[in-house]
Structures are given as structure tokens and as C-alpha cells.
């Protein structure tokens, strides 16, 4: 039996490392494609619904002030939605060859963009939103940050207790050398003893009677972990929920 030479063995090991690296890169790209598909189908639905509602209001009133207010809101949210879609398209065009690009993102701008998209439900439920942003910005893929913020705020506004106005606090801070984002609410909460192991699973929801497909938390958990971070949940049934993202 002829043993392979040290040079041949080293060459085979190098080829194996390259194959494993290529496999990992392909798996990463497939994961990114799934994320983008989820972002488009999930996050666009809310703003599209708001546009539809504003159009109904515009067409159903003869009050000039209401018409103007509706049109102003339509212009703002349409512009914001268009910008988000354009950014998605640009990233989709390049991400098959490169990692998703990071950029300096203002937390305030991203949060205000999400609040604009959710303005209809905020007004309907008389929600109070408080911001305490100790960290002003982060270098992060903007499309992911927008999705994370939108989904966490959307959940806090959706799962509210009857007769109780939502109170939501958004915080950014630095801890142990890492930037964190937390969203705390006074909503229905989640029984983590019962559902904790299912919390971030695909198509899982924990409250009946809500229009929920169980995609949002699954989606953002994958986005956060793709960038090397983590997401944590603190919650009790009927006592609200706090999600904390460690970037």
C-alpha cells in the first residue's frame, strides 16, 4: 500500500477546506434569499394596508382638511415604502456575489420610519411610544435593522390587552462592549414556560383571534443571528413583553 505524500495530503486538505468554505457561502446565500422573501411578503403587508385605508378615507369624505391630511399621509408612507423597496432591490442585485452591505444607520430614523408605517394602528389604539436612545447609530445592514424594528413594534401594537392603551418603550444602549436594542410593552405577554421553546419557530403564534402568520419573530431571529447577534425575550402572560437584541 502506497501512502500519500505529505504534499498530496496537504493539497487534499486544502481542497476540502475550500469546498467546505464554498458550501458555507452557498448556504449563507440561500438563507439570505429566504430572508428577503420573508421581508417582502411580511413587512410590505402593513404599509400596503395603511395605504389602502387612507385611500378609503380620502374617497369617503368631502372634508377638505381630511382629504389633505389623508393625501399628505399617503405621500409620506408611499415615499417611505418606495425607498425601502428600492433598497431591497439594490441589495438583491448585489448580494449573490457579496455579503449584505452594512452602513451607518440612525436608530431614530429607522424607528421613525417604522412608526410612520404603523401610524394607522398607533392612532386607532392611542398608543404611547417612548424612545430612550443612548446609542444614536449602528453600522448594520439597514434592511435588516428596518425589519427588526418594524416587526418588534408591530407585535407590541398587535398583541394588546382589551381596554388598555399600548405603552411601548424603545431603548438603545451599550452593554459589555455590544450595542443593544430593547422594545418593552404592556400587552398580553407570553407564557414562556409553555411556549418559550416555540417562540422563534416558523409559523408559530401564541394568541388566537389575531391576524398573525407566525413569521415575524422567526424572520428577525435569523437576520440577527446571521449578523452574529442574539435576541432574548422576557415575558409573563398579561404582564407585557420585552425583547432585547444584542447586535
Secondary structure in CASP SS format (residue, H / E / C, confidence):
PFRMAT SS
TARGET T0000
AUTHOR 0000-0000-0000
METHOD secondary structure of the structure
MODEL  1
X C 1.00
X C 1.00
X C 1.00
X C 1.00
X C 1.00
X H 1.00
X H 1.00
X H 1.00
X H 1.00
X H 1.00
X H 1.00
X H 1.00
X H 1.00
X H 1.00
X H 1.00
X H 1.00
X H 1.00
X H 1.00
X H 1.00
X H 1.00
X H 1.00
X H 1.00
X H 1.00
X H 1.00
X H 1.00
X H 1.00
X H 1.00
X H 1.00
X H 1.00
X H 1.00
X H 1.00
X H 1.00
X H 1.00
X H 1.00
X H 1.00
X H 1.00
X H 1.00
X H 1.00
X H 1.00
X H 1.00
X H 1.00
X H 1.00
X H 1.00
X H 1.00
X H 1.00
X H 1.00
X H 1.00
X H 1.00
X H 1.00
X H 1.00
X H 1.00
X H 1.00
X H 1.00
X H 1.00
X H 1.00
X H 1.00
X H 1.00
X H 1.00
X H 1.00
X H 1.00
X C 1.00
X C 1.00
X C 1.00
X H 1.00
X H 1.00
X H 1.00
X H 1.00
X H 1.00
X H 1.00
X H 1.00
X H 1.00
X H 1.00
X H 1.00
X H 1.00
X H 1.00
X H 1.00
X H 1.00
X H 1.00
X H 1.00
X H 1.00
X H 1.00
X H 1.00
X H 1.00
X H 1.00
X H 1.00
X H 1.00
X H 1.00
X H 1.00
X H 1.00
X H 1.00
X H 1.00
X H 1.00
X H 1.00
X H 1.00
X C 1.00
X C 1.00
X C 1.00
X C 1.00
X C 1.00
X C 1.00
X C 1.00
X C 1.00
X E 1.00
X E 1.00
X E 1.00
X E 1.00
X H 1.00
X H 1.00
X H 1.00
X H 1.00
X H 1.00
X H 1.00
X H 1.00
X H 1.00
X H 1.00
X H 1.00
X H 1.00
X C 1.00
X H 1.00
X H 1.00
X H 1.00
X H 1.00
X H 1.00
X H 1.00
X C 1.00
X C 1.00
X C 1.00
X E 1.00
X E 1.00
X E 1.00
X E 1.00
X E 1.00
X E 1.00
X C 1.00
X C 1.00
X C 1.00
X E 1.00
X E 1.00
X E 1.00
X E 1.00
X C 1.00
X H 1.00
X H 1.00
X H 1.00
X H 1.00
X H 1.00
X H 1.00
X H 1.00
X H 1.00
X H 1.00
X H 1.00
X H 1.00
X H 1.00
X H 1.00
X H 1.00
X H 1.00
X H 1.00
X H 1.00
X C 1.00
X C 1.00
X C 1.00
X C 1.00
X C 1.00
X C 1.00
X C 1.00
X C 1.00
X E 1.00
X E 1.00
X E 1.00
X E 1.00
X E 1.00
X E 1.00
X E 1.00
X E 1.00
X E 1.00
X C 1.00
X C 1.00
X E 1.00
X E 1.00
X E 1.00
X E 1.00
X E 1.00
X E 1.00
X E 1.00
X E 1.00
X C 1.00
X C 1.00
X C 1.00
X C 1.00
X C 1.00
X C 1.00
X H 1.00
X H 1.00
X H 1.00
X H 1.00
X H 1.00
X H 1.00
X H 1.00
X C 1.00
X C 1.00
X C 1.00
X C 1.00
X C 1.00
X C 1.00
X C 1.00
X C 1.00
X C 1.00
X C 1.00
X C 1.00
X C 1.00
X C 1.00
X C 1.00
X C 1.00
X C 1.00
X C 1.00
X H 1.00
X H 1.00
X H 1.00
X H 1.00
X H 1.00
X H 1.00
X H 1.00
X H 1.00
X H 1.00
X H 1.00
X H 1.00
X C 1.00
X C 1.00
X C 1.00
X E 1.00
X E 1.00
X E 1.00
X E 1.00
X E 1.00
X E 1.00
X C 1.00
X C 1.00
X C 1.00
X C 1.00
X C 1.00
X E 1.00
X E 1.00
X E 1.00
X E 1.00
X E 1.00
X E 1.00
X C 1.00
END
